[in-house]
Amino acid sequence: MHRQHRQPKYRAHWIARARILLRRINAAIALSERYGRTALEWLLPMREWVREIVSLDAPSWWSEEDCLTVIPNAESRVIQYVNTIESLHSRYPKRGEQWAA
């Protein structure tokens, strides 16, 4: 059941950043599904709370300070994960592929 939309306690700037972060999370989930699903245990819950921020369904206690602390950390974690997977992919075959002779 969805909560009714309400006036958030955070600025539109954070909604815009969360929207970008959501796209990055979805890309990271696609990579995780392709190269090993281990990151899904933290990516899927992260996607849910970021969706809540974007859709203005975040808990009533969620504030500007929470955004200031959590969103940059999540951005960094997702970017680092994607960069690591892409770096490994450039050196090693993905699951099911053969090593080059």
C-alpha positions as a printed NumPy array, in Angstrom:
array([[  0.   ,   0.   ,   0.   ],
       [  1.418,   3.362,  -1.007],
       [  1.533,   6.305,   1.307],
       [  0.02 ,   9.501,   0.027],
       [  2.506,  11.9  ,  -1.486],
       [  3.421,  14.675,   0.902],
       [  5.725,  17.62 ,   0.908],
       [  9.211,  16.161,   1.395],
       [ 11.634,  17.475,   3.998],
       [ 14.367,  17.604,   1.354],
       [ 14.999,  19.796,  -1.66 ],
       [ 14.316,  18.994,  -5.321],
       [ 18.098,  18.846,  -5.771],
       [ 18.128,  15.575,  -3.82 ],
       [ 15.237,  14.175,  -5.822],
       [ 17.175,  14.883,  -9.034],
       [ 20.312,  13.23 ,  -7.643],
       [ 18.276,  10.26 ,  -6.447],
       [ 16.771,   9.927,  -9.94 ],
       [ 20.286,   9.747, -11.443],
       [ 21.345,   7.326,  -8.714],
       [ 18.344,   5.125,  -9.507],
       [ 19.484,   4.865, -13.141],
       [ 22.99 ,   3.943, -11.966],
       [ 21.599,   1.338,  -9.573],
       [ 19.546,  -0.225, -12.369],
       [ 22.677,  -0.403, -14.557],
       [ 24.591,  -1.962, -11.659],
       [ 21.82 ,  -4.524, -11.162],
       [ 22.031,  -5.443, -14.849],
       [ 25.798,  -5.906, -14.5  ],
       [ 25.352,  -7.945, -11.352],
       [ 22.861, -10.238, -13.05 ],
       [ 25.258, -10.678, -15.955],
       [ 28.5  , -11.233, -14.049],
       [ 27.429, -12.66 , -10.708],
       [ 24.464, -11.868,  -8.536],
       [ 26.316, -11.278,  -5.269],
       [ 25.753,  -7.513,  -5.236],
       [ 21.983,  -7.874,  -5.465],
       [ 21.772,  -8.301,  -1.685],
       [ 22.648,  -4.617,  -1.247],
       [ 21.606,  -3.189,  -4.644],
       [ 17.952,  -4.246,  -4.438],
       [ 17.265,  -2.705,  -0.99 ],
       [ 19.171,   0.419,  -2.055],
       [ 17.   ,   0.708,  -5.177],
       [ 13.853,   0.529,  -3.054],
       [ 14.738,   3.405,  -0.72 ],
       [ 16.029,   5.513,  -3.624],
       [ 12.713,   4.918,  -5.414],
       [ 10.935,   6.164,  -2.296],
       [ 12.927,   9.401,  -2.395],
       [ 12.236,   9.919,  -6.102],
       [  8.518,   9.18 ,  -5.764],
       [  8.163,  11.266,  -2.569],
       [  7.224,   8.154,  -0.598],
       [ 10.202,   8.322,   1.763],
       [  9.377,   7.936,   5.464],
       [  8.145,  11.107,   7.14 ],
       [ 11.347,  11.331,   9.202],
       [ 13.581,  11.339,   6.061],
       [ 15.16 ,  14.786,   5.833],
       [ 17.694,  16.967,   4.077],
       [ 20.391,  15.75 ,   6.47 ],
       [ 19.647,  12.122,   5.598],
       [ 19.984,  12.924,   1.899],
       [ 23.227,  14.794,   2.525],
       [ 24.712,  11.786,   4.287],
       [ 23.269,   8.803,   2.474],
       [ 22.912,   9.751,  -1.206],
       [ 26.587,  10.683,  -1.819],
       [ 27.708,   7.481,  -0.055],
       [ 25.332,   5.386,  -2.159],
       [ 26.486,   7.144,  -5.344],
       [ 30.087,   6.382,  -4.483],
       [ 29.372,   2.739,  -3.664],
       [ 27.451,   2.134,  -6.903],
       [ 30.037,   3.901,  -9.069],
       [ 32.852,   1.952,  -7.426],
       [ 30.995,  -1.325,  -7.94 ],
       [ 30.306,  -0.602, -11.638],
       [ 33.901,   0.492, -12.245],
       [ 35.227,  -2.654, -10.558],
       [ 32.961,  -4.978, -12.545],
       [ 33.789,  -3.222, -15.822],
       [ 37.497,  -3.378, -15.036],
       [ 37.303,  -7.088, -14.235],
       [ 35.216,  -7.73 , -17.349],
       [ 37.888,  -6.159, -19.521],
       [ 40.446,  -8.641, -18.114],
       [ 38.454, -11.805, -17.476],
       [ 35.658, -13.613, -19.333],
       [ 32.14 , -13.511, -17.935],
       [ 30.434, -16.641, -16.669],
       [ 30.021, -19.225, -19.399],
       [ 32.663, -17.721, -21.72 ],
       [ 35.931, -19.451, -22.483],
       [ 39.356, -17.998, -21.76 ],
       [ 41.09 , -16.701, -24.882],
       [ 43.755, -19.107, -26.134]])
